[in-house]
Amino acid sequence: MSEEEKTVKAEATTAADTAADTGSKMSRADHHKHLDEKYPTKRGFWDVVAKNGFLLLTHILCDMKCIGRENFPKNNPYVVASNHQSYPDGVLIIDYLPRGHFKWMCCLAASDLETNHGKLGRLIMRVGRGIAVDRYGNPVRGLIKAKKEVEKGNICFVFPEGTRSHTGKLAELKDGAAYLAIKAGVPMVPVYIAGAYQIWPRTSKKPHPLNGLHRRKIRIYVGEPMNGADYDNDAHKMTEALSAWMHKQEDLHWDPETNYEA
């Protein structure tokens, strides 16, 4: 092969590599644009109807109360950090948000909720205006999107355990909720749900709200808002404080059937 032919071949290879890199970058940009447009998932009229119907049935079949409801900020935005005992935990909390806040509510949700949990998973994503997070990979993209939504005035629900409890008891909390609150400069409201696991554990395909003729209890405890500045804007310190608060609630209230104060 002559030197001229080698030069032409090298130039052609470089041009092809450049085109491939450009195409790849454009593909990634298009993908990110698609995700930005897709999330939060759009909530429709019938999704709201389904949410209202579910909550009506829950109040009929269960004894559900909220303690500390006044701790929700009167003005959005803010982050809600809750334990995760059952499928509809986010919907249960929604029932006690201040008037007008539901329309601003979105949530971080595992990306497989859309793909691996059938119609129920897709409905929960729409009702909660879910922002998909890859819990088995890199969650940063979801957190960045959630931060943008909070900065627009939205309220973001986060379940720091990352998945529903296997036992009803708290698992290790991740820093995502605290990170989001600190980066967006908003308060984080701690929430502890008790009794939902006994009604709908992850091993059951359907809820069991009744024990004979007895309505099972659900109690939702809302703590005072936590601010990043009180923890040196350190997400790990803030998560440790959240974990301490949640474990205290668990020690006091895990089984609402034996708690006669609420």
N, C-alpha and C positions, 0 to 999 in steps of 0.2 A: 504494500500500500504506500502510495506516494505521500510526501509531506502535506501536499495540498489536500489530498483525500482525508488524511488524518485530521487536518484542521477543520474541514467541513463537517466531519463526523462529530468532533468534539463540540463544535458550535451547535449542531443539531441536538446533541444530548443535553447540553446546557439549557437550550430553549425548551426542550421537553420537560426537564426537571423544573424549570421556572414556571411553566404552564401548570404543571401538576401541583406545585406549591401554592400557586395563586388559586387554583380550583379548590384545593383543600381548605385554604383560608376562607374563601367565599362560602364553601359548604358549612364550615364551622360557624361563620357569621349568620348564615341563613338559619342554621339550627338554633342558635341562641335567640335570634329574632322570633322564631317559631315558639320557643319556650316562653319568651316574654309575653307573647300575645296569648298563649294558651292559659297561662297561670297568672293570677288565681283562676281556678275553674269557674266558669260562668254558672250563676245560680238562677234558675228559672222559676216561673210562677208555680208550677206543679211541685217543684222541690220544696218551696215554702209551705205549700199545702200538706205535703208529706211530713214535713217537720212538725207542723202544728198538730196534725193527726196523731203522730207518734207521742208527742208530749201530752196530749189529752188522754190517750190510753194509759200512759205512764202514771199520770196523776190518779186515774181511776183504779188501776190495778196495783199500784205501789203507794206506799206512804213516803212521799218525797218532800224534803224541806231543805232550805238553805240557811246556814248560820253565818253571819258576817257579811251579808249581801251589801251592806252599806260601805264596805271596803272597796268595792269597785269604783274607780275614779268616775266622777260625773262627766268628765270630758275625755274624749279620745284624742290621740292614740295612746295605747299601752300594750304590754305583752301579758298574756295569761299563761302561767306555768302550772300544769296539773299532773297528778299521777294518772296512770292509765290502767283501769281495771276491766273495761268492757268496750265493745264496739261503739256504743253511742255516747261515750263520756262527754265529747264536745257538745253534743246536742243537749245533754242534761244541763251543762253549764250555761248554754245560750239562754235557757228559760229564765235565768236570774240576772242577765245583763241589764244595765239601765235602759230605760225607754229610748228607742232610736239607735241603739248601738249595734243591733244585730246586722243591719245593712252594711256596717263597716267591718264586720268580722270576717277574718280569713284564718287559715291554719296551715302549719307545716304538717304534711302527711307523707307516709311512706309511698314511694312511687308504685309499689306493687299493689296498693289498695285499688288502683284503677284496673289492674290487669289480672290479679289472682283472686279477687274476692267477689266476683260476679256483680249482679245488679245492685246488691246492697253496698258494696264497696264504692261503686260509681256514684250511687245516690249520696253517700256520706261525703264524697269528694265535692259534689256540687253544692250540697247544703252548707258545708263548711268552707266553700270557696278555697279548696285545697291548693297548696303549692307543693309540688312533688319534690321529695328528697330521697336520694339514693342512700338508704341506711346501711347498705353493704359496701358502699364505695365512698366517693367524695361528696359530702353534703354541702360543700361551700357554695355551689351554684344556687341551691335552694335558699340558703341563708342570705345570700346577696339579694335575691329577688324579694325575700320576706322583708329585709331591711328597707328596700325601696318602697314596698307597700306600706310599711309602718310610717315612713317619712311622708307618705301621701295622706296620712290621717287614719289608716286602718288599724284595727285591733287584731293582733295575731295570737292564736292559741298555739302553744307548744307543749308536747308531752316529753319531758327530758329523759324519760326512761328509754324512749326510742321505739317501744313496742308495748303491746298489752302484757300485763303481768301474767306469769305462768302459775302463780300461787295466790295471787291477790295481795301479796306483800310487795313493798317497794323494792325495786332493783336499783342498781347504781345509776345516778343521774349524770347526764352529759351536760356540757357547758352551753349548749346552743341557745337556750332561752335567755340566760344571763348575757351571753355575747350579743344577742340580738337587741336586748333592752339597752345595753351600754352603748353599742354602736349607733343606735337610733336615738339615744338620749331620752328614753321614756321610762316610766316606772314598770316594774314587773310585779304582777299580782299573783301570789301563791294560792293555789286551790288544792284541797284534798277531798277526794270522793271516797265515801265509805258505803259499802253495801252493794255496789253495782256488780262486783265480782261474784257475790253469792247468787245474784239473779242471772247473770249472763257471763259465765267464765269462758275463756277462749276455747275450752274443750267442748262446748255446747253449741249446736247449730241454731238454737233458738232460746229466747229468754224464759225464765221460770219465775214470774213475779209473785206467785202465790205459794204459800206453804199450807196446803189444805185450804181452809177458808181465810187464812191469815194473810194480809197484805205485807209483803216484805218491805223493809225500810231502806231508803236511800238518803244519805245525809251528805250535803255538800258544804264544806267549810272554806270560807274565803278569808285569807289573812290580810294584814295591812300591807299596802304596796311597799316594795323594796326598791331603793334607788342606788344606781351604780356608784355614785359619789361616796356613799356610806361604806363602800367596800373597795375604795381606791381605784374604782373603775376596773377592777380585776374580776374577770368572768368566773375564774375558778373559786375565788373567795366568796363571790355572790352565790354560786352554786352550792358551796358548802353550807352557807347559811340557809338556803332553800331546803337542802337535804335535812338539816337539823330540825327545821320547822315541820317538814313533812313526817319525819320519823316520830316527832312528838305527837302529831295528830294520829298517826297510826297506833301508837301506844295507847292513846286515850279512846280512839273511836273506831278501830278497824271493823268491829262487828257491831253495827248499830242496834241489833236485836238485844244486845246485853247492855246498851248504853241508855239509861232511863232519863238522862238529862235533856235529850233532844227528841 
